[in-house]
Amino acid sequence: MTSNSSLQWPLATFVNMTTVTIGCLLGLFLQSLFTEAIQMIVMQAIGLGTILIGLKMALKLPDGYMLIFIFAMILGGILGQIVGLDYIMANLSDRLRSFGGFSDSKFTEGLITAFLLFCVGSMTIVGALEEGLSKDRNLLYVKSALDGFTAIALTATYGIGVLFSIVPMLIFQGGITVLAEKLKPIFDQNTLDLVSAIGGILILGISINLLQLGNVTLENLLPAILVGVLFSKIYQRFKK
């Protein structure tokens, strides 16, 4: 791989952002037509659907990684709580909402939920790496179509906050594409599966919130992904 190919514009991410934007606009239109009862059943349908998504991702946990997974969730959650990620993200969301003149009470919840569904998974990481390393954008194009349809349902439930998930999408997904050559050694198959498993559990947390079975502070659990990557690399080096 030459140095010239190590830096690529995240074109597929721009396409992904466009499909999400279109989906959000359609969702906002449908939201204005839906009664409260229909919005409630849509929320329940999304909640049940995300259970399946979360379980499929969580079951990718590699053999021998259960303790790493548990410690990553615990330490990541503690780190997020100490830093106060929920308050930080709430403040940022409030500023975005005020800047745009929006009054949607679900703005922050919609942004976080959409980001987790759109960006925390192996399809995002593998697709972004493929684009950055070989200009193969097929996987991200498929993801873009799926995200566009998902955005319709999410926006009909959560409102305009879902649209602003394209900002962290650009930073996270687009950043992996731009830095693909440097990041590829980090995301070996076991680490990638661990990230998917952690993401899957966070998505199950979305289901709990959607179905009003509890209140999971997803923002403070986000550092578990970074802690999991770090623990995975330490574990692999220790095994060697």
C-alpha positions in Angstrom: 0.0 0.0 0.0 1.5 3.3 -1.0 1.4 6.4 1.0 -0.8 8.1 -1.6 -3.6 5.6 -0.8 -3.4 6.1 2.9 -5.5 9.3 2.8 -8.9 9.1 1.2 -11.9 11.4 1.2 -14.8 9.6 2.9 -17.1 9.8 -0.1 -19.2 6.9 1.0 -19.8 8.6 4.4 -21.0 11.7 2.6 -23.5 9.4 0.7 -24.4 7.9 4.1 -25.1 11.3 5.5 -27.2 12.2 2.5 -29.4 9.1 2.8 -29.9 9.7 6.5 -30.8 13.3 5.8 -33.4 12.3 3.2 -34.8 9.6 5.6 -35.0 12.2 8.4 -37.0 14.6 6.1 -39.4 11.9 5.2 -39.7 10.9 8.9 -40.5 14.5 9.9 -43.2 14.6 7.3 -44.7 11.3 8.5 -44.4 12.5 12.1 -46.8 15.4 11.3 -49.3 12.9 10.0 -49.0 10.3 12.8 -51.3 10.3 15.8 -49.9 9.8 19.2 -51.1 6.2 19.2 -49.3 5.5 15.9 -46.1 7.1 17.2 -46.3 4.9 20.3 -46.6 1.7 18.2 -43.8 2.8 15.9 -41.6 3.3 19.0 -42.5 -0.1 20.3 -41.8 -1.7 16.9 -38.4 0.0 16.8 -37.7 -1.1 20.3 -38.4 -4.8 19.5 -36.4 -4.5 16.3 -33.4 -3.1 18.1 -33.5 -6.1 20.5 -32.8 -8.4 17.5 -30.0 -6.1 16.2 -28.4 -5.8 19.6 -28.5 -9.6 20.2 -27.0 -10.4 16.8 -24.2 -8.0 17.5 -23.7 -9.1 21.1 -23.4 -12.7 20.1 -20.3 -11.9 18.1 -18.2 -11.8 21.3 -15.1 -13.9 20.7 -14.4 -17.0 22.8 -12.3 -16.1 25.9 -13.3 -12.4 25.8 -16.2 -12.5 28.3 -14.2 -11.0 31.2 -12.7 -8.4 28.9 -16.2 -7.5 27.8 -17.5 -7.2 31.4 -14.5 -5.1 32.6 -14.7 -2.9 29.5 -18.4 -2.2 30.3 -17.7 -1.5 34.0 -14.6 0.6 33.6 -16.0 2.4 30.5 -19.2 3.2 32.4 -17.2 4.5 35.4 -15.1 6.7 33.2 -18.1 8.1 31.4 -19.8 8.8 34.8 -16.6 10.5 36.2 -16.2 12.7 33.1 -20.0 13.3 33.0 -20.5 12.4 29.4 -24.3 12.6 29.8 -24.1 16.2 30.9 -21.5 17.1 28.3 -23.6 15.6 25.5 -26.8 17.1 26.8 -25.2 20.6 26.9 -23.9 20.2 23.3 -27.3 18.9 22.2 -29.1 21.8 23.9 -26.8 24.3 22.2 -27.5 22.6 18.8 -31.2 22.7 19.5 -31.1 26.3 20.6 -29.0 27.3 17.6 -31.5 25.7 15.2 -34.4 27.0 17.2 -35.9 23.5 17.8 -38.1 22.7 20.7 -38.1 18.9 20.5 -37.8 17.4 24.0 -36.3 14.2 22.5 -33.5 15.9 20.6 -30.6 14.5 22.7 -32.2 11.0 22.9 -32.7 10.9 19.1 -29.2 12.0 18.4 -27.6 9.4 20.7 -29.9 6.6 19.6 -29.3 7.3 15.9 -25.5 7.5 16.4 -25.4 4.1 18.1 -27.5 2.5 15.5 -25.7 4.1 12.5 -22.1 3.9 13.7 -21.4 1.4 16.4 -21.0 -1.9 14.5 -18.7 -3.9 12.4 -20.3 -2.8 9.2 -19.3 0.8 9.9 -15.7 0.0 10.8 -15.1 -2.6 8.1 -16.8 -0.5 5.4 -14.8 2.6 6.4 -11.5 0.7 6.4 -12.3 -0.8 3.0 -13.0 2.6 1.6 -9.8 4.1 3.0 -7.6 1.2 2.0 -8.9 0.1 -1.4 -11.6 2.6 -2.4 -14.1 -0.2 -2.1 -17.3 1.6 -1.0 -19.9 -1.2 -1.7 -20.4 -2.1 2.0 -20.9 1.5 3.1 -23.3 2.1 0.2 -25.4 -0.9 1.4 -25.2 0.6 4.9 -26.3 4.0 3.6 -29.5 2.5 2.2 -30.3 0.7 5.4 -29.6 3.8 7.5 -31.8 5.9 5.2 -34.8 3.6 5.9 -34.0 3.4 9.6 -33.8 7.2 9.8 -37.4 7.5 8.6 -38.7 5.4 11.5 -36.3 7.0 14.1 -37.2 10.5 13.1 -40.9 9.7 13.2 -40.3 8.7 16.8 -37.6 11.0 18.1 -37.8 14.1 15.8 -35.1 16.3 14.4 -32.4 15.2 16.8 -31.8 12.1 14.5 -30.7 14.4 11.7 -27.8 15.8 13.7 -26.4 12.3 14.1 -24.7 12.9 10.8 -22.2 15.1 12.6 -20.7 12.4 14.8 -21.1 10.0 11.8 -18.8 12.2 9.8 -16.2 12.4 12.6 -16.3 8.7 13.5 -17.0 6.8 10.3 -15.3 9.4 8.0 -12.4 9.6 10.4 -11.8 5.8 10.1 -11.7 6.1 6.3 -9.2 9.0 6.4 -7.0 7.2 8.9 -7.6 3.7 7.6 -4.0 2.6 7.0 -3.0 3.6 10.6 -6.2 2.1 12.2 -6.3 -1.2 10.3 -3.7 -3.0 12.6 -5.9 -2.0 15.6 -9.1 -3.7 14.3 -8.1 -7.3 14.0 -11.1 -9.7 13.9 -11.3 -10.4 17.6 -11.1 -6.7 18.5 -13.7 -5.9 15.8 -16.1 -8.6 17.2 -15.6 -7.3 20.7 -16.5 -3.8 19.6 -19.6 -5.2 17.9 -20.5 -7.1 21.1 -20.2 -3.9 23.2 -22.2 -2.0 20.6 -24.8 -4.7 20.6 -25.3 -4.4 24.4 -25.6 -0.6 24.0 -28.2 -1.1 21.4 -30.1 -3.4 23.7 -30.0 -0.4 26.1 -31.8 1.6 23.4 -34.5 -1.1 23.4 -34.9 -0.9 27.2 -35.3 2.9 26.9 -37.7 2.7 23.9 -39.9 0.1 25.5 -39.8 2.1 28.8 -38.5 -0.9 30.7 -35.9 1.2 32.5 -33.6 4.2 31.9 -30.1 3.3 30.7 -27.6 6.2 30.6 -26.1 5.2 27.2 -23.9 8.3 26.9 -21.8 7.3 30.0 -21.3 3.8 28.6 -19.9 4.9 25.3 -16.2 4.8 26.6 -16.6 1.1 27.0 -15.9 0.8 23.3 -12.5 2.5 23.6 -11.7 0.6 26.8 -12.6 -2.7 25.1 -10.2 -1.9 22.2 -7.4 -1.2 24.6 -8.1 -4.3 26.7 -8.2 -6.5 23.6 -4.8 -5.3 22.4 -3.3 -5.8 25.9 -4.9 -9.3 26.1 -3.5 -10.3 22.7 0.0 -9.1 23.6 -0.2 -10.9 27.0 -1.2 -14.2 25.2 1.8 -13.9 22.9 
